[in-house]
Amino acid sequence: MPVFGTLQANFSLNFLAILPMAKILGSITEELADSVGETLGGLLNASFGISESHDAVTLG
């Protein structure tokens, strides 16, 4: 089963690569939310949250 080991390693490395990006996007959206207001900030958080999930599925 060498294919399963390769897929598992690929998934693990991609998952680890996404973590810093998620942290950076999270802190950026929090700073933007503070400056633009509660309603627009919530919309930004939701939009970038969906973007992170989409990237995780498409790239990983």
Biotite code that builds the C-alpha atoms (Angstrom):
import biotite.structure as struc

atoms = struc.array([
    struc.Atom([0.000, 0.000, 0.000], chain_id="A", res_id=1, res_name="MET", atom_name="CA", element="C"),
    struc.Atom([2.606, 2.627, -0.870], chain_id="A", res_id=2, res_name="PRO", atom_name="CA", element="C"),
    struc.Atom([-0.050, 4.817, -2.502], chain_id="A", res_id=3, res_name="VAL", atom_name="CA", element="C"),
    struc.Atom([-1.939, 5.259, 0.767], chain_id="A", res_id=4, res_name="PHE", atom_name="CA", element="C"),
    struc.Atom([1.230, 6.343, 2.550], chain_id="A", res_id=5, res_name="GLY", atom_name="CA", element="C"),
    struc.Atom([1.964, 8.863, -0.180], chain_id="A", res_id=6, res_name="THR", atom_name="CA", element="C"),
    struc.Atom([-1.566, 10.280, -0.050], chain_id="A", res_id=7, res_name="LEU", atom_name="CA", element="C"),
    struc.Atom([-1.425, 10.499, 3.725], chain_id="A", res_id=8, res_name="GLN", atom_name="CA", element="C"),
    struc.Atom([1.898, 12.351, 3.607], chain_id="A", res_id=9, res_name="ALA", atom_name="CA", element="C"),
    struc.Atom([0.571, 14.680, 0.907], chain_id="A", res_id=10, res_name="ASN", atom_name="CA", element="C"),
    struc.Atom([-2.509, 15.498, 2.981], chain_id="A", res_id=11, res_name="PHE", atom_name="CA", element="C"),
    struc.Atom([-0.450, 16.093, 6.118], chain_id="A", res_id=12, res_name="SER", atom_name="CA", element="C"),
    struc.Atom([2.016, 18.418, 4.413], chain_id="A", res_id=13, res_name="LEU", atom_name="CA", element="C"),
    struc.Atom([-0.761, 20.405, 2.724], chain_id="A", res_id=14, res_name="ASN", atom_name="CA", element="C"),
    struc.Atom([-2.608, 20.714, 6.022], chain_id="A", res_id=15, res_name="PHE", atom_name="CA", element="C"),
    struc.Atom([0.512, 22.053, 7.728], chain_id="A", res_id=16, res_name="LEU", atom_name="CA", element="C"),
    struc.Atom([1.057, 24.540, 4.893], chain_id="A", res_id=17, res_name="ALA", atom_name="CA", element="C"),
    struc.Atom([-2.474, 25.950, 5.247], chain_id="A", res_id=18, res_name="ILE", atom_name="CA", element="C"),
    struc.Atom([-2.209, 26.686, 8.988], chain_id="A", res_id=19, res_name="LEU", atom_name="CA", element="C"),
    struc.Atom([0.022, 29.798, 8.741], chain_id="A", res_id=20, res_name="PRO", atom_name="CA", element="C"),
    struc.Atom([-2.124, 31.199, 5.933], chain_id="A", res_id=21, res_name="MET", atom_name="CA", element="C"),
    struc.Atom([-5.277, 30.771, 8.008], chain_id="A", res_id=22, res_name="ALA", atom_name="CA", element="C"),
    struc.Atom([-3.679, 32.515, 10.974], chain_id="A", res_id=23, res_name="LYS", atom_name="CA", element="C"),
    struc.Atom([-2.508, 35.451, 8.852], chain_id="A", res_id=24, res_name="ILE", atom_name="CA", element="C"),
    struc.Atom([-5.886, 35.860, 7.134], chain_id="A", res_id=25, res_name="LEU", atom_name="CA", element="C"),
    struc.Atom([-7.649, 35.616, 10.491], chain_id="A", res_id=26, res_name="GLY", atom_name="CA", element="C"),
    struc.Atom([-5.596, 38.382, 12.056], chain_id="A", res_id=27, res_name="SER", atom_name="CA", element="C"),
    struc.Atom([-5.939, 40.598, 8.975], chain_id="A", res_id=28, res_name="ILE", atom_name="CA", element="C"),
    struc.Atom([-9.717, 40.247, 8.922], chain_id="A", res_id=29, res_name="THR", atom_name="CA", element="C"),
    struc.Atom([-9.909, 41.002, 12.650], chain_id="A", res_id=30, res_name="GLU", atom_name="CA", element="C"),
    struc.Atom([-7.945, 44.221, 12.146], chain_id="A", res_id=31, res_name="GLU", atom_name="CA", element="C"),
    struc.Atom([-10.130, 45.186, 9.191], chain_id="A", res_id=32, res_name="LEU", atom_name="CA", element="C"),
    struc.Atom([-13.271, 44.395, 11.179], chain_id="A", res_id=33, res_name="ALA", atom_name="CA", element="C"),
    struc.Atom([-12.145, 46.755, 13.943], chain_id="A", res_id=34, res_name="ASP", atom_name="CA", element="C"),
    struc.Atom([-11.699, 49.612, 11.498], chain_id="A", res_id=35, res_name="SER", atom_name="CA", element="C"),
    struc.Atom([-14.788, 49.175, 9.289], chain_id="A", res_id=36, res_name="VAL", atom_name="CA", element="C"),
    struc.Atom([-17.433, 48.388, 11.879], chain_id="A", res_id=37, res_name="GLY", atom_name="CA", element="C"),
    struc.Atom([-19.261, 45.387, 13.243], chain_id="A", res_id=38, res_name="GLU", atom_name="CA", element="C"),
    struc.Atom([-21.556, 44.590, 10.303], chain_id="A", res_id=39, res_name="THR", atom_name="CA", element="C"),
    struc.Atom([-19.027, 44.918, 7.503], chain_id="A", res_id=40, res_name="LEU", atom_name="CA", element="C"),
    struc.Atom([-16.396, 43.244, 9.692], chain_id="A", res_id=41, res_name="GLY", atom_name="CA", element="C"),
    struc.Atom([-18.639, 40.219, 10.162], chain_id="A", res_id=42, res_name="GLY", atom_name="CA", element="C"),
    struc.Atom([-19.170, 40.048, 6.421], chain_id="A", res_id=43, res_name="LEU", atom_name="CA", element="C"),
    struc.Atom([-15.405, 40.182, 5.845], chain_id="A", res_id=44, res_name="LEU", atom_name="CA", element="C"),
    struc.Atom([-14.795, 37.427, 8.403], chain_id="A", res_id=45, res_name="ASN", atom_name="CA", element="C"),
    struc.Atom([-17.407, 35.219, 6.760], chain_id="A", res_id=46, res_name="ALA", atom_name="CA", element="C"),
    struc.Atom([-16.059, 35.879, 3.261], chain_id="A", res_id=47, res_name="SER", atom_name="CA", element="C"),
    struc.Atom([-12.444, 35.171, 4.135], chain_id="A", res_id=48, res_name="PHE", atom_name="CA", element="C"),
    struc.Atom([-13.470, 32.130, 6.171], chain_id="A", res_id=49, res_name="GLY", atom_name="CA", element="C"),
    struc.Atom([-15.160, 30.698, 3.100], chain_id="A", res_id=50, res_name="ILE", atom_name="CA", element="C"),
    struc.Atom([-12.093, 31.594, 1.034], chain_id="A", res_id=51, res_name="SER", atom_name="CA", element="C"),
    struc.Atom([-9.811, 29.654, 3.393], chain_id="A", res_id=52, res_name="GLU", atom_name="CA", element="C"),
    struc.Atom([-12.083, 26.616, 3.239], chain_id="A", res_id=53, res_name="SER", atom_name="CA", element="C"),
    struc.Atom([-12.223, 26.812, -0.544], chain_id="A", res_id=54, res_name="HIS", atom_name="CA", element="C"),
    struc.Atom([-8.430, 27.001, -0.773], chain_id="A", res_id=55, res_name="ASP", atom_name="CA", element="C"),
    struc.Atom([-8.068, 24.052, 1.574], chain_id="A", res_id=56, res_name="ALA", atom_name="CA", element="C"),
    struc.Atom([-10.356, 21.915, -0.554], chain_id="A", res_id=57, res_name="VAL", atom_name="CA", element="C"),
    struc.Atom([-8.999, 23.007, -3.931], chain_id="A", res_id=58, res_name="THR", atom_name="CA", element="C"),
    struc.Atom([-5.301, 23.089, -3.145], chain_id="A", res_id=59, res_name="LEU", atom_name="CA", element="C"),
    struc.Atom([-5.138, 20.325, -0.569], chain_id="A", res_id=60, res_name="GLY", atom_name="CA", element="C"),
])
